[in-house]
Amino acid sequence: MIQAAIASIQAAKEYCGKVLMSGLEDNKENFTRFFLINKQKEAPSRADKTSLAFSLKNVSGALFKALSVFALRDLDLSKIESRPVRGKPWEYCFYVDVLRGNDPAMRLALIHLEEIAGFVKVMGVYPRAK
C-alpha cells in the first residue's frame, strides 16, 4: 500500500493518487522524478533493479574503483548521474541504478563499495519497468 509519493500529476492520475500540493520544485527548470514510499521491508520476489546513492572523495581513480565493484561481478548499470555534495567542493554523490535485485553478487558488490565510498545508501530494490 502506497503511503506517500512525490510525483507528476500524470503519475497521480495513472496510480489513482491524490494531489496534495503542486509546484514543489525550488527551480522551475527541475525535472520531476518520483519515489513511492511504503512500509514494506522486503523487496518483492521478482525484484531485479536496485537504486542506490554513494559519495566519493576527490582522489585519483575513485570513480573507477567504485564502478569496478559492479563490473567485476557482471552487474549492469542502467543509469548513473552525479551531483555535487553541498558544502564539500569537488566531492560528488552518485546515483546509480543496477539491473540486479538482492542476490549474492549484488550484496557482495555493496560490501565492496562500502570499503571504497564514504557513504552508501540503497534507495530501493524493486521490479524494473517492462
trRosetta pair geometry for C-beta under 8 A, 3 or more apart (Angstrom, degrees):
i j d omega theta_ij theta_ji phi_ij phi_ji
1 38 6.3 147 77 -138 49 118
1 39 7.7 3 62 26 89 98
2 5 6.2 -10 -179 -39 127 111
2 15 7.2 57 -13 156 165 129
2 17 7.4 -66 107 -96 149 103
2 36 5.5 -71 -124 -164 108 108
2 37 7.4 87 -160 62 70 50
2 38 5.7 -81 -110 -76 39 106
3 37 5.4 -68 63 101 102 87
3 38 5.4 148 -2 -109 96 51
3 39 6.6 87 -39 -29 135 85
4 37 4.9 -7 62 54 86 118
5 11 7.2 -132 145 125 140 126
5 12 7.7 173 86 -87 128 76
5 15 7.6 61 -1 84 171 146
5 17 6.0 -70 49 -124 132 153
5 34 5.9 32 179 -179 97 118
5 35 6.9 -165 -139 87 66 48
5 36 5.1 -17 -99 -107 105 63
5 37 6.8 -172 -78 15 51 80
6 24 6.7 -80 -150 56 112 164
6 32 8.0 -147 142 -160 85 94
6 34 5.4 -164 91 -130 61 78
6 35 6.3 27 41 39 92 79
7 11 3.6 -93 163 80 129 141
7 12 6.0 157 89 -48 114 74
7 15 7.8 21 95 34 170 131
7 17 6.9 87 56 53 132 165
7 32 6.9 88 -166 163 35 123
7 34 3.6 37 -96 -116 76 154
7 36 7.9 18 -54 -72 127 75
8 11 4.7 104 54 2 76 98
8 12 7.2 -133 100 -3 46 84
8 32 4.8 126 -67 102 91 154
8 34 6.9 -111 -5 -40 69 131
9 12 5.4 -50 -153 33 38 116
9 13 6.6 40 149 -19 66 101
9 19 6.2 0 -116 -85 80 141
9 22 6.9 7 -66 -110 105 127
10 13 5.7 -53 -152 34 33 111
10 14 6.3 29 153 -18 66 108
11 14 5.7 -56 -143 39 33 110
11 15 6.0 -2 168 10 69 112
11 17 6.9 9 120 23 76 137
11 34 5.8 -133 65 19 177 166
12 15 6.7 -74 -137 54 21 86
12 16 7.9 -66 171 112 54 7
12 17 3.8 -99 -139 72 70 104
12 18 7.0 -145 -162 16 116 5
12 19 5.1 18 -148 -61 172 88
13 16 7.8 19 -175 -74 25 33
13 17 7.8 -55 -24 41 22 80
19 22 6.1 8 180 -56 123 98
21 24 6.3 87 116 -68 108 96
25 28 6.5 130 99 -92 127 32
25 30 4.2 -168 -146 49 133 133
25 32 7.5 -101 -59 -80 120 78
26 30 7.4 71 49 -25 57 142
27 30 4.9 108 75 -33 88 98
35 123 7.5 -102 -119 173 127 114
35 124 7.6 168 -146 -26 100 142
43 47 4.0 -49 161 -6 116 164
43 101 6.2 161 134 -165 150 104
43 102 5.1 153 27 -3 147 126
43 124 8.0 131 -107 179 97 63
43 125 3.8 -41 -104 96 138 113
43 126 6.7 -132 -149 -72 93 42
44 47 4.8 132 63 -48 74 91
44 126 6.5 55 22 -137 110 56
44 127 5.8 -47 78 -27 135 98
46 101 8.0 -158 147 -73 26 152
46 127 5.0 22 105 -90 97 117
47 50 7.9 70 158 -68 110 73
47 101 4.0 120 107 -126 83 120
47 102 6.5 30 90 4 131 89
47 125 4.7 62 168 146 145 89
47 126 5.3 -70 -127 -119 98 10
47 127 5.6 -99 -102 -55 43 56
48 99 6.6 7 147 -177 88 66
48 100 6.6 -48 -169 -131 60 19
48 101 4.8 -54 -94 -39 35 101
48 127 6.1 37 23 -128 84 54
48 128 5.6 -72 81 1 92 99
49 78 7.5 -36 -132 22 111 137
49 97 6.2 -7 -173 -173 105 99
49 98 7.1 157 -157 80 54 49
49 99 5.9 -27 -103 -119 76 47
49 100 7.4 82 -104 38 28 26
49 101 7.0 4 11 -76 27 66
49 125 7.2 165 85 -153 48 51
49 126 5.9 -33 67 70 95 66
49 127 6.9 63 18 172 101 13
49 128 3.9 107 -36 -65 134 95
50 97 7.2 158 81 -156 45 51
50 98 4.7 -12 60 58 97 100
50 100 6.0 -29 5 77 111 69
50 101 6.6 141 -48 -124 96 27
50 102 7.3 118 -82 -63 121 63
50 106 6.1 132 -12 -160 154 138
50 122 6.4 -51 -171 -145 106 104
50 124 7.3 -175 -146 95 50 47
50 125 4.9 -12 -101 -103 81 80
51 95 7.4 0 -172 -175 92 87
51 96 7.3 168 -150 88 50 47
51 97 5.2 -20 -98 -101 76 76
51 98 7.9 -176 -78 20 29 70
51 122 7.5 111 82 -169 52 59
51 123 4.3 -52 105 64 100 114
51 124 5.1 17 44 51 105 83
51 125 8.0 -159 22 -73 66 39
51 126 7.9 -6 1 23 102 104
52 95 7.6 178 93 -149 39 50
52 96 5.6 -16 64 62 83 92
52 98 7.1 5 14 0 109 110
52 110 7.5 -159 -106 -110 163 104
52 120 6.6 -1 177 -170 123 81
52 121 6.4 166 -158 87 75 48
52 122 4.9 -40 -100 -108 99 51
52 123 5.9 -174 -96 3 32 84
53 93 5.7 8 -177 175 107 106
53 94 6.9 162 -153 82 56 47
53 95 5.2 -20 -100 -99 83 68
53 96 7.6 159 -91 18 33 74
53 119 7.5 -18 117 119 89 103
53 120 7.6 164 88 -151 52 38
53 121 4.9 -4 57 58 94 98
53 123 6.2 74 -12 -45 94 111
54 66 6.5 179 102 -155 141 133
54 93 7.2 171 89 -154 26 65
54 94 5.6 -16 63 57 76 95
54 96 7.3 -10 16 9 100 118
54 113 6.1 -94 -98 167 160 121
54 117 4.1 -46 -178 -152 118 161
54 118 7.9 133 180 50 77 59
54 119 6.0 170 -149 90 52 64
54 120 4.6 -1 -103 -102 101 69
54 121 7.3 176 -75 20 55 63
55 85 5.9 56 -137 -72 131 134
55 91 6.3 37 -178 166 110 105
55 92 6.8 -179 -141 96 73 40
55 93 4.7 -38 -87 -98 89 70
55 94 7.3 162 -92 11 36 73
55 117 6.2 120 63 -174 45 100
55 118 5.0 -49 90 61 97 103
55 119 4.3 32 27 42 104 107
56 59 7.8 -118 163 33 96 83
56 62 4.3 136 177 150 129 129
56 63 6.3 -171 50 -70 172 64
56 66 6.0 -92 -78 -42 131 144
56 91 7.0 -169 84 -153 50 77
56 92 6.4 -4 49 61 89 81
56 94 7.0 25 -4 -8 107 115
56 116 7.5 -16 -112 139 98 91
56 117 5.7 -71 -80 -123 71 77
56 118 6.7 157 -108 6 22 95
57 62 6.1 -162 66 -104 64 154
57 91 6.3 -37 -123 -112 39 104
57 118 6.1 102 -41 -40 84 124
58 62 7.3 -120 -129 10 17 148
58 90 4.0 5 -66 138 157 109
58 91 5.8 -106 -32 -77 93 60
59 62 4.9 103 63 -50 79 113
61 64 4.8 -60 -158 47 67 118
61 65 5.6 69 144 -26 89 101
62 65 5.9 -58 -150 36 28 109
62 66 6.3 26 155 -18 64 108
62 116 7.3 148 -157 171 71 103
63 66 5.6 -54 -145 37 34 112
63 67 6.2 24 160 -11 68 108
63 94 7.5 129 -123 -64 96 150
64 67 6.2 -62 -144 42 25 102
64 68 6.2 34 155 -32 62 108
65 68 5.6 -52 -147 25 29 117
65 69 7.7 40 155 -30 57 90
65 116 5.1 -171 126 -141 114 140
66 69 6.5 -46 -174 9 35 109
66 94 7.2 124 128 40 152 153
66 113 6.2 60 -149 -134 76 89
66 116 5.3 -172 -86 115 70 139
66 117 5.9 71 -113 -66 116 101
67 70 6.0 -55 -170 36 53 107
67 71 6.2 47 140 -17 79 110
67 77 7.5 -52 -143 -30 99 149
67 80 7.8 -8 -101 -102 116 157
68 71 5.2 -58 -137 45 43 111
68 72 5.6 46 164 -25 76 106
69 72 6.4 -47 -139 33 22 110
69 73 7.2 0 160 3 52 113
69 109 4.6 123 147 -155 99 76
69 110 8.0 135 146 -55 138 20
69 112 4.2 172 -129 98 120 122
69 113 4.9 -148 62 -63 167 80
69 116 7.0 -148 -39 11 129 140
70 73 6.3 -80 -158 48 30 97
70 75 4.1 -97 -161 72 82 109
70 76 7.8 -173 165 -30 115 8
70 77 6.1 63 135 -49 160 100
70 96 8.0 -141 -49 169 153 146
70 98 6.2 -139 -125 -118 129 121
70 109 5.6 61 -86 -152 57 139
71 74 7.5 31 -171 -77 35 30
71 75 7.5 -87 -57 48 22 73
73 105 4.5 152 178 -170 127 105
73 106 7.8 172 124 -70 149 38
73 108 6.6 153 -91 82 147 113
73 109 5.3 -109 25 -68 150 110
74 105 7.6 -44 58 -170 79 151
75 98 5.3 1 161 -165 117 116
75 99 7.3 170 -176 58 69 66
75 100 5.1 -62 -138 -12 102 144
75 105 6.3 173 -64 136 108 116
75 106 6.6 119 -111 -92 140 73
75 109 5.9 -24 1 -67 156 162
76 98 7.1 132 78 -161 46 62
76 99 4.4 -17 78 42 102 117
76 100 7.4 134 39 -34 71 95
77 80 5.7 14 164 -42 139 104
77 96 5.9 -62 -137 -164 115 102
77 97 6.7 114 -163 76 66 58
77 98 5.8 -42 -100 -100 62 62
77 99 7.4 -169 -99 -1 11 85
78 97 4.7 -49 61 97 93 113
78 98 7.5 161 10 -110 81 12
78 99 5.4 91 -33 -50 110 102
78 128 7.8 100 2 -129 165 142
79 95 7.3 -27 123 116 107 86
79 96 6.6 167 91 -150 69 38
79 97 4.1 47 38 23 101 109
80 94 6.2 -11 -164 -172 92 107
80 95 7.2 155 -151 80 42 53
80 96 5.0 3 -103 -104 78 81
80 97 7.9 -133 -60 25 50 66
81 94 7.2 159 81 -153 37 60
81 95 5.0 -12 59 56 87 101
82 92 4.5 2 -171 178 114 134
82 93 7.0 149 -155 76 62 42
82 94 5.1 -29 -97 -98 78 71
82 95 7.6 -175 -83 16 29 74
83 92 6.6 144 71 -158 33 80
83 93 5.2 -21 63 61 89 93
83 95 7.2 36 -1 -13 105 108
84 88 7.8 -176 172 72 81 75
84 89 8.0 -11 -165 -128 121 37
84 91 7.2 93 -161 77 65 53
84 92 5.8 -58 -104 -103 40 71
84 93 7.8 36 124 15 9 80
85 88 4.2 -11 97 53 114 116
85 91 4.3 -33 33 100 126 100
85 92 6.2 -154 -19 -101 87 15
85 93 5.5 109 -76 -30 86 93
88 91 4.0 -28 125 40 116 128
93 119 7.5 -33 -116 76 96 125
98 106 6.8 145 115 -124 140 107
98 109 7.7 160 -144 103 165 154
99 128 6.7 -11 -128 -46 82 153
100 103 6.4 -95 177 31 102 108
100 105 6.7 -86 -168 87 152 108
100 106 4.6 -178 123 -73 123 120
101 106 6.7 -146 93 1 31 160
101 125 5.6 90 -151 -175 69 112
102 106 6.2 -116 -125 80 29 135
102 107 6.8 56 -167 -58 68 96
102 125 5.1 31 -40 -166 99 167
103 106 5.2 89 51 15 67 104
103 107 7.0 -132 98 -7 30 93
104 107 5.7 -57 -142 38 30 111
104 108 6.3 29 160 -18 66 106
105 108 5.9 -56 -149 37 29 110
105 109 6.4 32 152 -22 63 106
106 109 5.5 -52 -148 34 33 114
106 110 6.5 32 154 -18 65 104
107 110 5.8 -55 -151 36 32 110
107 111 6.6 34 151 -20 65 103
108 111 5.6 -51 -148 34 35 112
108 112 6.3 33 154 -16 66 107
109 112 5.8 -58 -149 40 30 111
109 113 6.1 33 151 -23 66 107
110 113 5.4 -50 -141 35 33 114
110 114 6.5 39 156 -24 63 101
110 120 6.6 146 -162 159 83 145
110 122 7.0 -14 -124 -62 142 115
111 114 5.9 -53 -155 29 30 113
111 115 7.2 33 147 -21 60 101
112 115 5.7 -52 -162 26 38 114
112 116 7.0 21 148 -9 66 109
113 116 5.8 -67 -153 42 38 105
113 117 5.4 5 165 2 79 119
113 120 5.4 114 117 -102 110 143
114 117 6.5 -59 -113 51 27 92
114 120 5.0 -95 -88 19 75 143
117 120 5.1 105 80 -57 135 93
122 125 6.8 -4 172 -41 124 93
